[in-house]
């Protein structure tokens, strides 16, 4: 061990002195990894002498190591590419590990099944905002993807015959909605995401992917509209690394942490979306955020709808069962969006519970404890652990909680990032790819079906790897990069490290989260959203007044949290501005003042004789939002939905209709 | 010794205030003075080693494991324990909902 250390010390000292950097050798910062074999990392002072930059060259770089990132990384390594995986968390700690449900695939193990029926369910679920070619691709590849995972060693639960057991989950039907419930969801006990992540990570270690764990990706290196790599901060020793490559894949996950109540990990900060925004590229459909009506206040875990199904009731601060007013027949068993909206309206009108009057109560203590224990085993443990209440005596504090972001970086069905102009249509950004929750392919459209998101990860992770293998060869020479590429990122880093304003990171973050929760949550009206946009703009401006406390560079979590806050802010302003402009209710975005969907034709009435509206007059289109990072001003453009599938004969596209279940 | 007297005075104060504190203070005092008659054994640390020693304190998982890991109703092998997670339309386990 000591010999290895001294050997690496000698090696690094040699490399550092070879570049004759007086300042670096004076600060004598040792590189934490030793440079050996084919890694030709060089240290340069192209950006600044204060921050020495280590340059790496790879054939492909993947940012993020969740389900999608790992699949893309080892798919590329398998194809022979020299791949780097840059991640701010250890791969098995990514948020994919929290997924308990399953993966939808039309394997046909429980009853006869056809992927075209899965296609229909997903298109309908997305409220016809999903791109049908991407959905065609995903549902057709689903059986292959699941079988591939199973071949990698993922321990799916089985039927007696030994085939993968499939259960009914996530709004799936047979025969284009007419054949009853379909059983399509394959799962691994109750830990599908955990098992998926571990399977993929274990598989990826077979190939020689270079993992750069705990490296925070700062920005993309863009030159003339082409992506030439990523610049990242090594959190362990504070060094800056530039990863030059011809292909960059972004798989950084969602941005749940913009809201006060969310189920996402603290690390879900939308870094990929922000990197793309700072590069001047648009993000798509960020206003579509999926809420669940009853999430535990403070903890963010979701309480199942079964609680209300078994007799639990929602009460406000006056002890009133308020759902009777909003849904007189269904009461507490009303649909999710009705319940979410009712809770939000009660809170807005001042009847919220708690010291800040910002949540409602879910009462279960009027039910017999035996019934609770048999019907909902484990709920007392959950309530005690996450809410600190004894469910047989006290109510559980709940409020609507974010748990998925449908929007993200716009891509085509192959995983390539695109921009849109009305003249030229979709244009691919060379060198840049995206997959997973960070991307918007768009398969989920306005609403995501349960068990489709894990499928989305593996299919599009694989698609990115295949696309890169199709268009490039391993070992290709890289185009030249300016020696000072990435200097804005380093300047921003330096500015934040020595920031000396008056507001702490945590205060600004809490302001942003509360503003988003109050104004851009489930209950959206024009007035509330406009107020929210103004407040968010004010919070964005306070970023200039930020104060950080840790001036060091080694494991500076204050700095990293501040960088994450910048990323969250960019996502938040785009979300609330897109929501304010979209004047209709579609899927997860529902507005009180515009309750109907506005398509090019009114699909509730017979189509004959109707005049097709031009794209400016209806809302069946994707929002493409860009932000000026200096001022926080959001610009919105729109892009039409792709209505044709990849192969019209094989799988006919589904024409829009009214979405009712 | 001064610490000991400080502890003694502290515990006396607590007792006079009517608070019965069955705390480490009294145990410490007793062991220090030599008259060790602990009413209950000292608690072992919750380290893995300590845990293995306490073999009667198995946490009662509310979700029972199926025999041979086969769900008797649906004949699913290796599936989730306890009642069917999707019975309410979402994925429920121990009262928590996971919508993925």
Interface residues (C-beta under 8 A of the other chain):
Chain A: X98 X99 X100 X101 X102 X155 X156 X157 X158 X159 X160 X165 X167 X168 X169 X185 X187 X188 X189 X190 X192 X193 X290 X292 X294 X301 X302 X303 X304 X305 X306 X307 X309 X373 X375 X376 X377 X378 X379 X380 X381 X382 X383 X386 X403 X404 X450 X451 X453 X454
Chain B: X62 X63 X74 X75 X76 X77 X78 X79 X80 X81 X82 X83 X84 X85 X86 X87 X88 X89 X90 X91 X92 X93 X94 X95 X96 X97 X98 X99 X100
